[in-house]
Each structure stands twice: as structure tokens, then as C-alpha cells.
Amino acid sequence: MTTIQSVFENQQNYFRSGQTLDLNFRVQQLKKLRSVVSSYNVQICEAMFQDMAKPEPESQLTEIITVLHEIDHHIKNLKKWAKPKKARGSLLTIPSSSRIYQQPYGVTLIISAWNYPFYLMIMPLIGAISAGNTAILKPSEMAPHTSTLIKKMLDESFDSGFISTIEGGVEITSHLLELPFNKIFFTGSTYVGRIVMSQAAKHLTPVTLELGGKSPAIIHRDSNMEVATKRIWWGKCVNAGQTCVAPDYVLVHESIKDEFIAKSRSILNEFYPNGYKVGENYTKIINQKHFDRIIELTKGCNIVLSGTVDRDLLLIEPMLITDVKWDHPIMNEEIFGPILPVLTYRDETDLLNQLSYQPNPLALYLFTKSESLEQNVIQNISFGGGCINDTMSHLGNSNLPFGGIGKSGIGNYHGESSFNVFSHSKSMLKRSFWPDPSLRYPPLGNKIEWIKKLFK
């Protein structure tokens, strides 16, 4: 606890020094971060292979390339985002000028999850640096090799007063949450998110929560079934379904349910012609506890497509389930694995009705050619973000804010949204000493009638 306290106080002093306020300093640190990520490219992939048996091409695509792209985006746009923005005045404030300044919060805490252990740690860090904060990082203990490597990389490259990594389990996280951070950014489960928010409330610390939920993939009868099936299973198979925005279940029009099942078989054979090989073309389930939880959810289900289930290898091949009811356990929590339940709907009204009774998902994917259906779903269903005729690709656009709503999260990040989420918008109004209108000064008397007329 003493060590954690000293790290925290060191960061407070570093922030008070004012170094992070300089925009050139921030750009230099982002460039330094890019350099160290590039230098450790091979080791990052090796660490994630040790933690999750994640294939190297998948690590490159989902963890490293995306991070480098985000850093470049911030380096290019940081000074534009940080520039004070003019705000229009109002009749109440004439004559004056108004501006909005972006101010860093100070000492920030970033807690990440295990499923994308590098990406989910470094992506919010980019925003913290860009906005001018210091950061204490808490990687997931469930991905120990990646956690240790992140600490090594950042300790070698940055002053501990600026960026510091603290490893450990629940006890360490609990100690960290006792400190009066200026901002907390958490990625993980809704259950732990509630704990983080509760602890932060003791210090009135602003919190961003990136959580999860049951993200539906909807297939309308006018969609291209070949493409829809391919994109849904791609989203489900990446990281063996251990992705917060993976399609959690499919809602398909009842007239094309059988077609989707048949197409799923052919698509998966096309994706994995030589079978599922952990570490080569497929990721393992993180541990036996999570493995057992996923398998338990499938009990009593009508499994129409499945493959090998090997607890020793932590391998669960893609599984398709039909005839599921909303009250089944598999529909009451995020699956976070390669199991895909299929439900049906009769018409648009039935679709919207079914979706409206579910908790707000982090993502929603709609496959259709109908613009009216598209707009109906977007306008009537509350969810974090998503895609039309694709899955998960919205994460690849740094210009799109990413985040949930309700139980799927609070706040968003990526691109400029990352800069904003780690910044306080400071509003400033400026007047000269002349003129000095007397309308507002007492005694008001009949002047209030003149003020009323101005706003008619």
C-alpha cells in the first residue's frame, strides 16, 4: 500500500510540474509510445500467445496495428483538438467573447481487461497522454505475460511520474481504488464496473466504464445471406468469441432461419478447412473457470452445429444453438465465447418489441437492404454503437466514438473522443471594462421589463 501511495504522490507532483500541459511534450510522448510498441512487436505477439494462444496474425490485426493507427491519429490531430474553441454568445452576455478550453484531469487510473490485454491497456493510455494527464495502469492479472511485458516496455520508456504500471490482483485494484484519482477509466464486466463506480463516488472521481452486454446480430429476409453469415461468424470467431462487441446471438427472420443454419456450416468449413488449431488459427478460452461457465450455459440447449470441446486444450469450437427462449440462462448473461444462439422474429414490429425488452447492448448489427428498417432500429432501440451489414468494424474507425449505454457502459473513447474523455471542458467568458451596460445592476425597477422584451 505504501508503494502504491508513493507512486500516486509521485504522479501528483509530476502533474503539478506542468510538463504535461505542453502540446509538444504530449506529441513527443506519443511518438515515444509508437516507437516502443513497434520495437516490441514480436514480444507482444509472443506474450499474447503465452496468455491466450492467440495466433500471431490475429494479434497483429486486433491488438497492434489498431493501436499504432490510433497513435498516428492522435499525433496528427492533437493540436487541433486542444486548440481553444470559440463559442457563440447570447443576448445575456453581449458584449463578450466565449471560449472552451480543454484541461487535463490530472492523475488518471486505467484498469484493463484480459481479453485484448494489450489493446485495452494502451488504447485509453493514448487518450490520457494526448489530453495531458499522467497515468497509473493496472493490467489484467489473467494475462500475466502481457501484463509483465507492458510494464517492462513502459518502465523503460517513460518517467514513473508520468506513466507507471502496477501489477497484481483484486487486492491491488482495491488499494488503487481507495486513492483520490482525478479520473478513472475501466474496461471489464458490469459487475466489477459497479464496484469501481461505487469506490470512485467516495472521492467524486469521474469514471468511464467500458463494459459489455448481449450484442444482437439481426438478419432481415432481404439481406445477402452469404455475406451476412460470413461477417457474423467472423465477428464470433475472432478471439474465440471473447470480445465485448462480438455478436452474442442472432435474431433472424423466421422464413430464413434454416438457410442461416445451412450457410453457417458451409462458411465455417470455408474459414477452417483444416480444422481448429489453437495457437495457429484459433484462440483458446482464457482458463478452465471461464470454459466451464460457457459449457454450463449450453445445457438443455438444442445444439445444431458444434465441434470439439476439449477442457485440457481450453478449446471450444463454434457452436450454433436454436429454439432458445429468452428466459434460458444463455440469454441472461453475456456468453463471451464461440456459442451462437439463434432466435427468430415474425415481422418488424415483433423484432422491435423483442429488442426493446432487453438491456442496452454495447453493439447491434443489422443486416438488411431496407433503409426504413435501418432507421427504425437506430431510432427506436438503445445501444452503444454498431454496424449495418457488418460486425465489429465500427471499432476500426477512429472518428467514431466507442462506448456503451446503461449496463453496457458509461462514456466513450477512440480518436477525438479519447482526447475528450480524458479532458475537462473549461468554459470561459471574457469582457472588456467598457462598455458596462447598467441593465443588470440594481435597482432593477422597470429595467426587468426591457430585459423581458429582449427575449420575446
URQUI-V594785 format. One record per pair of residues at least 12 apart in sequence whose ideal C-beta (glycine too) atoms are under 8 Angstrom apart, sorted by the first residue. I is the first residue (numbers start at 1). J is the second residue. D is the distance in whole Angstrom. If there is no record, write none. Layout:
BEGIN
I&J&D / I&J&D
END
This chain:
BEGIN
1&175&5 / 4&166&6 / 4&172&7 / 4&175&5 / 4&176&6 / 4&179&7 / 5&179&7 / 7&136&6 / 7&160&7 / 7&164&5 / 7&166&7 / 8&107&7 / 8&136&7 / 8&179&5 / 8&181&8 / 10&160&6 / 10&161&5 / 10&164&8 / 11&107&5 / 11&134&4 / 11&135&8 / 11&136&6 / 11&160&8 / 11&161&6 / 11&162&8 / 11&164&7 / 12&106&7 / 12&107&6 / 13&161&7 / 14&134&5 / 14&159&7 / 14&161&3 / 14&162&6 / 15&104&8 / 15&106&5 / 15&107&6 / 15&133&7 / 15&134&5 / 19&162&8 / 20&104&6 / 20&132&4 / 20&133&7 / 20&134&6 / 20&162&7 / 21&104&7 / 21&132&6 / 23&78&7 / 23&79&5 / 23&82&6 / 26&78&6 / 26&129&6 / 26&130&6 / 26&132&6 / 27&75&6 / 27&78&6 / 27&79&8 / 29&129&5 / 29&158&7 / 29&162&7 / 30&71&6 / 30&74&6 / 30&75&5 / 30&78&7 / 30&126&7 / 30&129&6 / 30&130&7 / 31&75&6 / 32&157&6 / 32&158&7 / 33&71&6 / 33&122&8 / 33&125&8 / 33&126&7 / 33&129&7 / 33&157&7 / 34&68&6 / 34&71&5 / 34&72&7 / 34&75&8 / 35&157&8 / 36&153&5 / 36&154&7 / 36&156&7 / 36&157&5 / 37&64&7 / 37&67&6 / 37&68&6 / 37&71&7 / 37&122&7 / 37&153&8 / 38&68&7 / 40&149&7 / 40&153&5 / 41&60&8 / 41&64&6 / 43&149&6 / 44&59&7 / 44&63&7 / 44&64&6 / 44&118&6 / 44&146&7 / 44&149&7 / 45&59&4 / 45&60&7 / 45&64&7 / 46&145&8 / 47&117&8 / 47&118&8 / 47&143&8 / 47&145&4 / 47&146&4 / 47&148&8 / 47&149&4 / 48&63&7 / 48&117&7 / 48&118&7 / 48&143&7 / 48&145&8 / 48&146&6 / 49&279&6 / 50&145&4 / 51&114&8 / 51&117&6 / 51&142&8 / 51&143&4 / 51&144&7 / 51&145&5 / 51&146&5 / 51&286&8 / 52&117&8 / 52&143&7 / 52&239&8 / 52&283&6 / 52&284&6 / 52&286&6 / 53&278&5 / 53&279&4 / 53&283&6 / 53&284&4 / 53&314&8 / 54&239&7 / 54&279&8 / 54&283&5 / 55&279&6 / 55&280&6 / 55&281&6 / 55&282&7 / 55&283&7 / 58&238&7 / 58&239&7 / 58&283&7 / 59&118&8 / 62&116&6 / 62&119&7 / 62&238&7 / 62&239&7 / 63&116&6 / 63&118&5 / 63&119&4 / 64&118&7 / 66&119&6 / 66&123&8 / 66&395&8 / 66&396&7 / 67&118&7 / 67&119&6 / 67&122&5 / 67&123&6 / 67&126&8 / 69&398&7 / 70&123&6 / 70&126&5 / 70&398&6 / 70&414&7 / 70&415&7 / 70&418&8 / 71&126&6 / 73&398&4 / 73&415&6 / 74&126&6 / 74&127&8 / 74&129&8 / 74&130&5 / 74&415&8 / 74&418&7 / 74&419&7 / 77&415&8 / 77&416&7 / 78&130&5 / 78&419&7 / 81&102&7 / 81&130&8 / 81&416&5 / 81&419&5 / 81&420&8 / 82&102&6 / 82&132&8 / 82&419&8 / 84&99&5 / 84&100&7 / 84&101&5 / 84&102&8 / 85&99&7 / 85&100&5 / 86&98&7 / 86&99&6 / 87&99&6 / 87&100&6 / 87&427&7 / 91&454&5 / 91&455&7 / 93&429&6 / 95&431&7 / 95&432&7 / 95&435&7 / 96&429&5 / 96&430&6 / 96&431&5 / 97&429&7 / 97&430&5 / 98&427&7 / 98&428&7 / 98&429&5 / 98&430&8 / 99&427&8 / 99&428&5 / 99&430&8 / 100&425&5 / 100&426&7 / 100&427&6 / 100&428&8 / 101&425&8 / 101&426&4 / 101&427&8 / 101&428&6 / 102&131&7 / 102&419&7 / 102&420&8 / 102&423&4 / 102&424&7 / 102&425&6 / 102&426&7 / 103&132&8 / 103&423&6 / 103&424&5 / 103&425&8 / 103&426&5 / 104&131&5 / 104&132&4 / 104&133&5 / 104&422&7 / 104&423&6 / 104&424&8 / 105&131&8 / 105&133&6 / 105&182&4 / 105&183&4 / 105&206&7 / 105&422&6 / 105&423&7 / 105&424&6 / 106&133&6 / 106&134&7 / 106&181&8 / 106&182&3 / 106&183&7 / 107&133&7 / 107&134&5 / 107&135&8 / 107&136&7 / 107&181&6 / 107&182&5 / 107&183&8 / 108&128&5 / 108&133&5 / 108&134&7 / 108&135&5 / 108&136&7 / 108&181&6 / 108&182&6 / 108&183&4 / 108&184&7 / 108&185&7 / 108&422&6 / 109&135&8 / 109&136&5 / 109&138&7 / 109&176&6 / 109&177&8 / 109&179&8 / 109&181&5 / 109&183&7 / 109&184&5 / 109&185&7 / 110&124&5 / 110&125&6 / 110&128&7 / 110&135&6 / 110&136&7 / 110&137&5 / 110&138&7 / 110&184&8 / 110&185&5 / 110&186&8 / 111&138&5 / 111&173&7 / 111&176&8 / 111&184&7 / 111&185&7 / 111&186&5 / 111&187&7 / 111&188&7 / 111&196&7 / 112&124&8 / 112&137&7 / 112&138&7 / 112&139&6 / 112&140&6 / 112&187&5 / 112&188&8 / 113&140&6 / 113&187&5 / 113&188&5 / 113&244&8 / 114&140&4 / 114&142&4 / 114&143&4 / 114&286&6 / 115&239&6 / 115&242&5 / 115&243&6 / 115&244&7 / 115&286&7 / 115&336&8 / 116&239&7 / 116&243&7 / 117&139&6 / 117&140&6 / 117&143&4 / 117&146&4 / 117&147&7 / 117&150&8 / 118&146&6 / 118&150&7 / 120&187&5 / 120&210&8 / 121&137&6 / 121&139&5 / 121&150&6 / 122&150&8 / 123&413&7 / 123&414&7 / 123&418&7 / 124&185&5 / 124&187&7 / 124&208&8 / 124&413&6 / 124&418&7 / 124&422&8 / 125&137&7 / 125&163&7 / 126&418&6 / 127&413&6 / 127&417&8 / 127&418&3 / 127&419&6 / 127&421&6 / 127&422&5 / 128&183&8 / 128&185&7 / 128&422&5 / 129&163&8 / 130&418&7 / 130&419&5 / 130&422&7 / 131&418&8 / 131&419&5 / 131&420&8 / 131&422&4 / 131&423&4 / 132&423&8 / 133&182&7 / 133&183&7 / 133&422&6 / 134&161&7 / 134&162&5 / 134&163&7 / 135&162&8 / 135&163&5 / 135&164&8 / 136&164&5 / 136&165&8 / 136&166&6 / 136&176&7 / 136&181&8 / 137&150&7 / 137&154&7 / 137&163&7 / 137&164&7 / 137&165&5 / 137&166&7 / 138&165&8 / 138&166&6 / 138&167&8 / 138&168&8 / 138&172&7 / 138&173&6 / 138&176&6 / 139&151&7 / 139&165&7 / 139&167&7 / 141&167&7 / 141&168&6 / 141&169&5 / 142&286&6 / 142&287&7 / 143&286&8 / 144&167&8 / 147&165&8 / 147&167&5 / 148&167&7 / 150&165&6 / 151&165&4 / 151&167&6 / 177&195&8 / 177&196&7 / 177&199&4 / 177&200&7 / 178&199&7 / 179&203&8 / 180&203&4 / 180&205&7 / 181&200&8 / 181&203&7 / 181&205&5 / 182&205&7 / 182&206&8 / 183&205&7 / 183&206&6 / 183&207&8 / 183&208&8 / 183&422&6 / 184&196&6 / 184&200&5 / 184&205&6 / 184&206&7 / 184&207&5 / 184&208&7 / 185&207&8 / 185&208&5 / 185&210&8 / 185&413&8 / 185&421&7 / 185&422&8 / 186&207&7 / 186&208&7 / 186&209&5 / 186&210&7 / 187&210&4 / 187&211&8 / 188&210&8 / 188&211&7 / 189&211&7 / 189&212&7 / 190&211&5 / 190&212&7 / 190&213&8 / 190&407&5 / 190&408&8 / 193&209&4 / 193&211&5 / 193&409&8 / 196&209&7 / 197&209&7 / 197&410&8 / 207&410&7 / 207&411&8 / 208&403&8 / 208&409&8 / 208&410&6 / 208&411&4 / 208&412&8 / 208&413&7 / 208&421&5 / 209&404&8 / 209&409&5 / 209&410&5 / 209&411&7 / 210&244&7 / 210&402&8 / 210&403&6 / 210&404&7 / 210&409&5 / 210&411&8 / 210&413&7 / 211&244&7 / 211&362&7 / 211&404&6 / 211&407&7 / 211&408&5 / 211&409&4 / 212&244&4 / 212&334&5 / 212&336&7 / 212&362&6 / 212&404&8 / 212&408&6 / 213&244&8 / 213&248&8 / 213&334&6 / 213&359&6 / 213&360&7 / 213&361&4 / 213&362&5 / 213&384&8 / 213&404&7 / 213&407&6 / 213&408&4 / 214&248&4 / 214&249&6 / 214&331&7 / 214&333&8 / 214&334&6 / 214&335&8 / 214&358&7 / 214&359&7 / 214&361&6 / 215&245&6 / 215&246&7 / 215&247&6 / 215&248&5 / 215&361&5 / 215&362&6 / 215&363&4 / 215&364&6 / 215&365&7 / 215&383&8 / 215&386&8 / 216&247&7 / 216&248&7 / 216&249&6 / 216&250&7 / 216&251&5 / 216&355&7 / 216&358&8 / 216&361&6 / 216&364&6 / 216&365&7 / 217&232&5 / 217&235&7 / 217&247&4 / 217&249&7 / 217&250&5 / 217&251&7 / 217&365&4 / 217&367&7 / 217&391&6 / 218&250&8 / 218&251&5 / 218&252&8 / 218&351&7 / 218&364&7 / 218&365&7 / 218&366&5 / 218&367&7 / 218&368&8 / 218&377&7 / 219&232&8 / 219&250&6 / 219&251&7 / 219&252&4 / 219&253&7 / 219&256&7 / 219&260&6 / 219&367&5 / 220&253&6 / 220&366&7 / 220&367&6 / 220&368&4 / 220&369&8 / 220&370&6 / 220&373&6 / 221&253&4 / 221&255&5 / 221&256&5 / 222&368&6 / 222&369&5 / 222&370&6 / 223&367&4 / 223&368&5 / 223&369&7 / 223&389&7 / 224&367&8 / 224&389&8 / 225&256&7 / 225&259&6 / 225&260&7 / 225&263&6 / 226&263&7 / 226&267&8 / 227&367&8 / 227&389&7 / 228&260&8 / 228&367&4 / 228&389&7 / 229&260&6 / 229&263&4 / 229&264&6 / 229&267&5 / 230&267&5 / 231&365&8 / 231&367&8 / 231&389&7 / 231&390&5 / 231&391&5 / 232&247&5 / 232&250&7 / 232&340&8 / 232&365&7 / 232&367&8 / 232&391&6 / 233&264&7 / 233&267&5 / 233&268&6 / 233&271&7 / 233&318&7 / 233&340&8 / 234&271&8 / 234&391&7 / 235&247&5 / 235&365&7 / 235&391&3 / 235&392&5 / 236&318&7 / 236&338&6 / 236&340&6 / 237&268&8 / 237&271&7 / 237&282&7 / 237&318&6 / 237&338&6 / 238&392&7 / 239&283&5 / 240&282&6 / 240&283&4 / 240&284&7 / 240&285&6 / 240&316&7 / 240&337&7 / 240&338&5 / 241&318&8 / 241&335&7 / 241&336&7 / 241&337&5 / 241&338&4 / 241&339&7 / 242&283&7 / 242&285&7 / 242&286&7 / 242&336&5 / 242&337&7 / 243&336&8 / 243&392&7 / 244&334&8 / 244&362&6 / 245&362&6 / 245&363&4 / 245&391&8 / 245&392&5 / 245&395&7 / 246&336&8 / 246&391&8 / 246&392&7 / 247&340&7 / 247&365&6 / 247&391&5 / 248&334&6 / 248&335&6 / 248&341&8 / 248&361&7 / 249&324&8 / 249&331&7 / 249&335&8 / 249&340&7 / 249&341&4 / 249&342&7 / 249&343&6 / 250&340&6 / 250&341&7 / 250&342&5 / 250&343&7 / 251&343&5 / 251&344&7 / 251&345&6 / 251&351&7 / 251&354&7 / 251&355&8 / 252&342&6 / 252&343&8 / 252&344&6 / 252&345&8 / 253&344&7 / 253&345&6 / 254&344&4 / 254&345&7 / 254&346&6 / 257&322&7 / 257&342&7 / 257&344&5 / 260&342&7 / 261&304&6 / 261&305&7 / 261&320&6 / 261&322&7 / 261&342&7 / 264&305&6 / 264&320&6 / 264&340&8 / 265&305&6 / 268&305&8 / 268&318&6 / 276&307&7 / 276&308&7 / 276&315&7 / 276&317&5 / 278&313&6 / 278&314&7 / 278&315&5 / 282&315&7 / 282&317&8 / 284&313&7 / 284&314&4 / 284&315&6 / 285&314&4 / 285&315&7 / 285&316&6 / 285&337&6 / 286&314&7 / 287&314&7 / 288&311&6 / 288&314&7 / 290&336&7 / 290&337&8 / 291&311&6 / 291&314&5 / 291&316&7 / 292&311&8 / 294&316&6 / 294&335&7 / 294&336&7 / 294&337&4 / 294&339&6 / 295&309&7 / 295&316&7 / 296&329&8 / 297&329&6 / 297&330&4 / 297&333&8 / 297&335&6 / 297&339&7 / 298&319&7 / 298&321&7 / 298&330&7 / 298&339&6 / 300&328&7 / 301&321&5 / 301&324&7 / 301&328&7 / 301&330&6 / 301&341&7 / 302&321&6 / 302&322&5 / 302&323&5 / 302&324&8 / 303&319&6 / 303&320&7 / 303&321&6 / 304&320&5 / 304&321&7 / 304&322&5 / 305&318&7 / 305&319&7 / 305&320&4 / 306&318&8 / 306&319&4 / 306&320&7 / 307&319&8 / 316&337&6 / 316&338&6 / 316&339&7 / 317&338&7 / 318&338&5 / 318&339&8 / 318&340&7 / 319&338&6 / 319&339&5 / 319&340&7 / 320&340&5 / 320&342&7 / 321&339&6 / 321&340&7 / 321&341&5 / 321&342&7 / 322&341&8 / 322&342&5 / 324&341&4 / 324&342&7 / 324&343&6 / 326&343&8 / 326&354&8 / 326&357&8 / 348&373&6 / 348&376&7 / 351&377&8 / 352&376&7 / 352&377&7 / 352&380&6 / 352&381&7 / 355&377&8 / 355&381&5 / 356&380&7 / 356&381&7 / 359&406&6 / 359&407&5 / 359&408&7 / 360&382&5 / 360&383&6 / 360&384&7 / 360&404&7 / 360&405&5 / 360&406&4 / 360&407&6 / 360&408&5 / 361&383&5 / 361&384&7 / 361&404&8 / 361&408&6 / 362&383&7 / 362&384&4 / 362&385&8 / 362&404&4 / 362&408&4 / 362&409&6 / 363&383&7 / 363&384&6 / 363&385&6 / 363&386&5 / 363&387&8 / 363&391&8 / 363&392&7 / 363&394&8 / 364&377&7 / 364&381&7 / 364&383&4 / 364&385&8 / 364&386&4 / 365&386&5 / 365&387&5 / 365&388&8 / 365&390&7 / 365&391&5 / 366&386&7 / 366&387&8 / 366&388&5 / 366&389&8 / 367&388&8 / 367&389&5 / 368&388&7 / 368&389&7 / 374&388&6 / 382&405&6 / 382&406&7 / 383&405&7 / 383&408&7 / 384&402&8 / 384&403&6 / 384&404&4 / 384&405&5 / 384&408&5 / 384&409&6 / 384&412&8 / 385&400&7 / 385&401&7 / 385&402&6 / 385&403&7 / 395&414&7 / 397&414&8 / 397&415&8 / 398&414&6 / 398&415&4 / 399&415&5 / 399&416&8 / 400&414&7 / 400&415&7 / 401&413&7 / 401&414&6 / 401&415&8 / 401&417&4 / 402&414&4 / 402&417&7 / 403&417&8 / 439&451&6
END
